[in-house]
Amino acid sequence: MADEKKRILCYGDSNTWGYMPGTGERYSAEERWTGRVQTLLGSAYTVLEEGLNGRTTVYEDPVNPYRNGLRGLGYALQAVKPLDMAVVCLGTNDLHFTDIRGAVRGIEQILWTLLNANSIYQGSTPVFRTEPRVLLIAPPPLHPMVDTQRTECLLCGKVSDSLQFGTLYRKVAEQFDVPFLDAAEFGTVSEVDGVHMTVQCHAAMAEAVSTEIQRI
């Protein structure tokens, strides 16, 4: 019997996985935004978590392999299909290897691939049950303290780039005609590491995402 629940894939990095600032442990399902979205949406939905620490949009990490989001996307989609929607929040880790423009080019490739997933990843059943629906979320900006860290920190000097996520990702969303949310509106990242979301930010993001999913 076909699954009647709406199936939502959340594809992202450590802030989707639920990385806890300062400890590196994982927020509980009740605390991280994906788990909260599941609770808010209720039993008519299945929220599928696909967060990976260090995941980029399209860039290879020479130290930590398997972080290229585009390379991993097909595996994720095929493993959890059928889907009704994909929620994407990626780009922060791109700033280890490129600038904000490079991150924008990367998210464009991710979006194009998702919107064409049924033809790209052909199989016995389609990835999306109907037309692909994608919600794009701009990552939260880095905390200013990141720029004061030791010089070998790869994100040092990238705060100004991260502040452009909201503006530039919104333009990408308009270009691809997909819904958009800006994580900067949900609160600031933790001052502990300058990168990862506080539990309060997770809660606010969950409220906005669940509302937008229901609207779509």
C-alpha positions in Angstrom: 0.0 0.0 0.0 1.3 3.4 -0.9 2.6 5.7 1.9 -0.1 8.3 2.3 2.1 10.5 4.5 3.8 13.6 3.0 7.5 12.8 2.9 9.9 15.8 3.4 13.6 15.5 3.0 15.8 17.9 5.0 19.2 18.1 3.2 21.9 20.1 4.9 25.1 20.2 7.0 25.9 20.3 10.7 23.1 22.7 11.5 20.7 20.2 10.0 22.4 17.3 11.8 22.0 19.2 15.0 25.6 20.0 16.0 25.8 21.3 19.6 28.2 24.3 19.9 31.1 23.7 22.2 30.6 19.9 22.6 30.2 18.6 19.1 27.4 16.3 20.4 24.0 16.2 18.8 21.0 18.0 19.9 18.2 15.7 20.8 15.4 15.1 18.2 13.1 17.3 20.4 15.7 20.1 20.2 17.0 20.2 16.6 14.9 21.9 14.0 14.2 18.9 11.9 12.8 17.0 14.9 10.7 20.0 15.9 9.3 20.2 12.4 8.2 16.6 12.7 6.4 17.3 15.9 4.8 20.5 14.6 3.6 18.9 11.4 2.3 15.8 13.1 1.6 12.2 12.0 0.5 13.1 8.5 4.1 13.9 7.6 7.4 12.0 7.7 10.4 14.3 8.1 13.6 12.6 6.8 16.8 14.0 8.3 19.9 14.1 6.0 22.3 16.4 7.8 26.1 15.8 7.5 28.8 17.7 9.4 31.0 19.5 6.9 28.8 19.0 3.9 29.3 21.5 1.1 27.2 22.2 -2.0 29.6 21.0 -4.6 33.1 21.3 -3.2 35.5 18.5 -2.2 37.1 18.5 1.2 40.6 17.0 0.8 40.8 16.2 4.5 37.3 14.9 5.1 35.9 13.0 2.1 32.3 12.3 1.3 31.3 15.9 2.1 30.4 17.0 -1.5 26.6 17.6 -1.3 26.0 17.3 -5.0 27.8 13.9 -5.2 25.8 12.7 -2.2 22.4 14.0 -3.3 21.6 11.1 -5.6 22.2 8.5 -2.9 20.1 10.4 -0.5 17.2 10.9 -2.9 17.2 7.3 -4.1 17.4 6.0 -0.5 14.4 7.8 0.8 12.1 8.2 -2.2 9.2 8.8 -2.8 9.3 12.4 -1.7 6.8 15.3 -1.7 9.3 18.0 -0.9 13.0 18.7 -0.2 14.2 21.4 2.2 17.8 22.5 1.5 20.2 24.5 3.8 23.8 24.4 2.6 26.6 26.9 1.9 28.4 27.6 5.2 31.1 25.0 4.6 31.7 26.2 1.1 33.4 29.2 2.6 36.2 27.0 3.6 37.0 26.6 -0.1 35.5 29.5 -1.9 33.8 32.9 -1.5 30.1 33.7 -1.4 29.8 33.8 -5.1 31.2 30.2 -5.2 28.6 29.2 -2.6 25.9 30.7 -4.8 27.1 28.8 -7.8 27.0 25.6 -5.7 23.5 26.1 -4.4 22.3 26.8 -8.0 23.6 23.3 -9.0 21.9 21.7 -6.0 18.6 23.3 -6.9 18.8 22.5 -10.6 19.5 18.9 -9.7 16.6 18.6 -7.3 14.2 20.2 -9.7 15.2 17.8 -12.4 15.6 14.8 -10.1 12.9 12.7 -11.7 14.7 12.7 -15.0 18.3 12.6 -13.7 17.8 9.7 -11.2 15.5 7.4 -13.1 14.4 4.1 -11.6 11.4 1.9 -11.1 9.7 4.8 -9.3 10.2 8.6 -9.4 12.1 10.6 -6.7 9.2 13.0 -6.4 5.7 11.7 -6.5 4.5 14.8 -8.4 6.4 17.8 -9.6 9.5 18.5 -7.4 8.9 20.9 -4.6 11.9 22.5 -3.0 12.3 25.0 -0.1 15.6 26.8 0.0 16.9 28.1 3.3 19.8 30.6 3.4 22.3 29.5 6.1 22.7 31.7 9.2 25.6 34.2 9.0 28.8 33.5 11.0 29.2 35.2 14.3 31.7 38.2 14.1 33.9 36.3 16.6 35.0 34.0 13.8 37.1 36.7 12.2 39.1 37.1 15.5 40.1 33.4 15.6 43.6 32.1 14.8 44.7 32.8 11.2 44.8 29.1 10.2 41.0 29.0 10.7 39.6 28.5 7.2 36.5 30.6 8.0 38.5 33.5 9.5 37.8 36.5 7.3 34.6 35.0 5.8 32.0 36.7 8.1 31.3 39.4 5.5 30.7 36.7 2.9 28.3 34.9 5.2 26.3 38.1 5.7 25.3 38.0 2.1 23.7 34.5 2.2 20.2 35.9 2.7 20.3 38.5 -0.1 22.0 36.3 -2.7 20.1 33.1 -1.9 16.8 35.0 -2.2 17.8 36.0 -5.7 18.6 32.3 -6.5 15.2 31.3 -5.1 13.5 33.8 -7.4 15.6 32.6 -10.3 14.5 29.0 -9.8 11.0 30.0 -8.6 11.2 28.1 -5.3 10.0 29.2 -1.8 12.7 30.8 0.4 13.5 31.3 4.1 16.4 33.2 5.6 17.9 31.6 8.7 19.2 35.0 9.8 15.7 35.8 10.8 15.5 33.0 13.3 18.3 34.3 15.6 22.1 34.3 15.8 24.5 31.4 15.9 26.2 30.6 19.2 29.1 32.7 20.4 30.8 29.6 21.6 32.0 28.6 18.1 30.5 31.2 15.9 29.0 28.7 13.4 26.4 26.5 14.9 22.8 27.4 15.9 21.6 27.7 19.4 18.7 25.6 20.6 16.5 28.8 20.5 17.5 29.3 16.9 16.5 25.7 16.1 13.1 26.3 17.7 12.4 29.5 15.7 13.6 27.9 12.5 11.3 24.9 13.0 8.3 27.1 13.5 9.0 29.0 10.2 9.8 25.8 8.2 6.8 23.9 9.4 4.5 26.9 8.5 6.1 27.2 5.1 5.8 23.4 4.4 2.1 23.5 5.2 1.6 26.6 3.0 3.3 24.9 0.1 
